[in-house]
Amino acid sequence: MAEHIPEERALTEEERQKYDRAGFIGHQVQKRLLASNILIVNMTGSNTELAKNLILAGANITIVDNEIINERDTDTNFIFTKQLLGQKRGQIAQEELKLINPLVKIDWLQEFPTPDKLIKHNGIVTSTTDFEEMIKYDKLSREINIPYYNLVCCGHYGFMYIGLGSKFTYEREKKVVMQIVFGKKLQEQDRYREFEEVIAHSVPLEETLNYNYKPQGMLINTIYYCLLMMKKAQEIPELKAYDPYQPNDELLDKFTQIGKDIYKAANGKDATEEQANTFRDFARLYGIDYCPVYSVVGSVASQELIISTSRINEPALNWFCYDSVQSYGQVEVIQDVSSFKVRDLPERKQLVPKE
């Protein structure tokens, strides 16, 4: 299916004053954002942070959420207060976010749109720990060729899955090329910005989870196993329904043991006490949006949505993992990117003005 790239739209005078930072993110990026629409499913803390950043940048959003605001929402979401308990979460999110930037369009749906309406969007964002749901959305996004993101926070740890659809074309800048112009001194060389087009794709979510990955580095020694813990927990009914707000030591021990088993299978040795404590901490806060974490994950996600919507600059691939304990995050590219097609864009060559 064809790619869904928003057409550039000229700024009104009011928008020009509002988004005067367009010189920073690029006028072409800004024009495409104004014509874009991102579908956000469920207004969790992570997705609300993402939505706030997108509308401040000028993107339009569509909220899909028919849940009722409960006390967990007021504990983990910055736009919901105790006075809003019992009201429609999606409707309140629409009203509150509109106050942040009245210039953008914010729609609210109580049901997920049909495919014919879905293709009018430039990205799909969900927030769930249910891998069956993630895989369902990932397959759908690949069928209609729309980027898909899933944001998950579990206490001190955050994850973002990044799927670019079946085909994704973007433009990136090549390294600055120094050219010696005849008759000029070396220090007076002309400098050029050169660009290239990349036709990329991302492997299916299931493939990233079944990949025979050999963890390495300080982050992956803990966080990647937590990601696999989530996947494994989905296969055990009592853990799939595990509620961190209702502590259960027996289930917590069983959940923690999954992490230990995964670690031992991958490394041939037992997890250290520190790693085992990380697995237990992850299980204890499984699925809980923690503000310092979702603010980071939501911010990174908004940057990636801006890139994938504008098709300017290189997007992240596969997984972003964040460990707030170590204040460290990284993108885990699991697939082989050598198959991406690249061609030069000589018509985009630009002379860099001398200072």
N, C-alpha and C positions, 0 to 999 in steps of 0.2 A: 504494500500500500504506500501511497505517496507520503512524503514527509510533511509535517504540519509546522511550517515556518510562518510566523506572523508577518504580514506585510508592514512595511514601515509607515507610520502615520505622523504627519507634521504636528508639531506642538502648537497649542493655542498660546496666546500671550500669558494667560493665567498659569498654564502649565510651564511655560518657559521660565517664569519667575519662581515657580514652585520647585522645578527641577534644574536650577541653575548649576547644579553639580554635574550636569550631563557632560560637561567638558572633562570630568574626571573618569566617568565610566564609558564615555564615548557617545556621540550624538546618534550614531547608527543603533547602538544598543538601546538607548533611551527610546528611540522611535519605535523599535520593535516591542519593547516592554509595554508601551502605551496601547499597542494593538493586541496584546497577548491576553490569555485567560488560563489560569491554573486551577485545576480541580483538586480540592483538598477534602479528604474524607476523614471525618471525626476531629473535633476541635480539642485534642489533648493539649497538654502544655507545650510539647514539641511543635505540633502543627500550628498552634496559636502564635508561637514565637516566629515560625516561618512565615505565616500569613502577615503578621505585622511588618516584617522586613520587606516582603514583596510589595505590599501596597505603598509603603514609604518610598519604594523605588519607582512606583508608577504602574505596576502590573495590576491587572484585574483578576479577581479570584471568584470561584464558585465553591461555596461550602456545602458539603453533603453531611448532614448530621440531624438525627431525629431523637437523640438522647435527651434525658432530663438532667438538669444540673443537680449534682449531689454534693455531699460534703467532701468527697475526694477531689472533685473538680475545684472547689474553693480552696483546697489545701495546695493544689499543684498547678493552678492556672491563674495568671496575673489579671485576667479580665473578669473573673467571676468572684462575686462577693457572697457572703452569707445571705444577704437580702434577696439574692436571685435564686435561692434554692427552689426547686420544683418547676422552674421555667424551662422552655425549650433552649437547649444549649446552642444549636445552630443559629436560631433567631437572635439570641442575645449577642452571640459572637459577631453576627452581621451588623447589628446596631452599634456595638462598641467599636469595632474596627472602622466603621464608616466615619466615626468621629475623629479618627487618627488622620485620615486622608479622604475628604469628601469628593476629591476629583476622580477617584477610581470607581469602577463598577464592582459591587460586591453582591452576588446572587446567593440565595439560600435555597437548597433543595432538601426535601425530606427523604427522597429515595435516590439511589444511584441512577444516573441517566442511561438511556438506551444507547446502543452503539452509534446510531445516526446522529445523536446529539453529543456524544462523547468526543467524536472526531473534531468538534469545533474547539477543543481545548488543546493547549500546547504542553501539558504535563499533568500527570496524576500523582498525588501524594497521599499516602495512607500512614497510619500509625497503629501497628498491631504487633503482638508477639506471636500470633497464630500463623505458623508457616504455611498452612493450607490456604489461608486467605492471601498471604503474600504471593504464593505461587499462582493462585487464581488471577490476581491482578497483574502479575508479571506476564502471564500468558496472554491476557487480554491486551496489554499494552504492546506486546510484540505483534499481535494480530493486526492491530490498527496503527501500529508504528508511532506510538507516542511515548516519550520518556516516562519512566516510572520510578518513584522514590518511596521508600518506607523508612520512617523514623521510629526508633525504639529507644527508650531510656529505662534502665533498670538500676535505680539508685545512683551509685557513683559512676556507672558505665553507660555509654551511649553508642548506638550503632545507626548507620544509615546505609541501606541498600540502594545502589544506583543502577538502573537499567535504562539503556538508551534506545530500546526498541530494536527492530530487525535491521534498520539502516539509519545511520545518523551522519549527516554531512555538516562539517564545520570548517571555519577558517582560523588559521593561527599564524602568528608572526614568526618568521624565521630569525635566526640570529642576525644582528646588525652586521652588514657587509661593508668593509672599508675598501674604497676604490681610489687608486691614484689617478688623478686627472692630469693629462699631459700639460706640462708647463707650470704646475703648481708645486709648492713645497710639501713635504711629507705632513707637516702639521696642519696644512690647509686642505687635506683630503676631504672629498665629499662623502657624506655618510647617507646610506639609504636604508629604508625599512622595506623588507621584502616579505611576501606572504605566500602561503600555500593552502590548498584545499585538501581536507582529509575526509575520506568516506569510511566511517567506522561502524562498529556494531558491538553489542555486549552479549556475552553468553547468558543463557537462561539462569534464573535464580537457583534452580535445582542443581545445575552443574557447578555453581560456585560452592554449594554446600557439600557436594559429593566429591569435590576435588581432593586428591591425595596430597594435601598440603603439609609441608614440613615447617612447623612454626619456628620462627627465629626472631631475635630482637626482644627488648624488654617489654614492649606492649603485647606482642603476639604470644608470649609465654603465658599470658593470663587471659587477655580479652578474647582472643580467637577461640579458646576453649569454651568461654562463656557463651559465645555465639552458637557453638555446637551443642552446648547444654540446652539452650532454648529449643533447638531442633529435636533433640532426643526426648525432651520432656513432652513434646507434642504426641509422642507415641505411647505415653503412659497416661491413661484417662485421669487418674487421681492427681497427677502433676499438671496436666493440661488445665485442670480446673483449680489449680493452686491459687489461693488468695493470700497475698502477703499481709493484708490487713487483719487476717485471722490466723495468728501464729500457730504452727503445728510442728513441734520438734521432730516428730517421726517423718513427716513429709520433707522437712528441711534437711534432715540427715540423708534421706533418699535422693533429694535433688543434688546435694553436695557430692554424694558418692558418684553421681553421673560424671561430674567434672573430673574427679579423681580417676575414674575408669578411662575416660577419653584421653587424659594426659598419659596414663600408663601405656595405653595401646599405641600412642603416637611416639613415645620416647623409650619404652622398654624399662621404665623405672617409675617409682612412686613419686607423686608430687611432693614438693617440700611443704613444710608447715605453713609458710607464708602463702604459697600458691593455694593450698587447701583452704586457708582462711579467706582468700579472695573468692573462691568458688562458693563458699558459704555466705559471704557478704552479698554476692551477686544473687544467690537464691533467696536470701532474706528480703531483698528489696526488688524482687522480680516484677517488672512491669510498672514500677512506681516512677512517675515523673519527678525528678529532683531538679529544682530551678537552676542551680549553677551548671547542671549538665545539659538540660534541654535548651538553655540559652546558647550554649556552644553548638550543639547539634543543629538547632534550628537556624542559627546564623550561617553555619557552613552549608546547610541545605539551601538556604536562600541564595547564597552565592552561586551554587551549582545550578539552581533553577534559572538564574539570570543568564548564566553561560549557555545552558542548553536551549533556552528560549531565543536568545539573540544569535546563537551559532557563531559567536565570536570568542576565540580563545579555546583552549583545550579542556574538555570536561573530565571529571574524575570517573573512574570505572569500578564496578563491582561493590566494594565495601569501604566505608569510612568507620573507623573504630576510635572511641575516645575514652581515656581513663583519667577521670578527674582527680584521683588519688595522686597520680604522678604528673598531672597537668600535661598530658601527652596524647596526641592523636595522630593517626596516619591513615592514608588510603591504602587498601590492600588490593592491588591489581592481580587477579588470579589468572586472567586469560592471556593468551599470546597476542600482542598487538602488531606483530610483524605482518599480519594479513591485511592490515588497513591499506587502502589505496591512497596515494598521495600524489598530487600534481601541483606544479608551480603556478602562481598567478602573476605573471609578469605585468599584466595591466594594472595591478595594484601597487606597483613599486612607487615608493615615495621618497623624495629627497628630504633629509632632515635639515631644518634651518640651522644655520650656524648661530652660536650664542653671541 
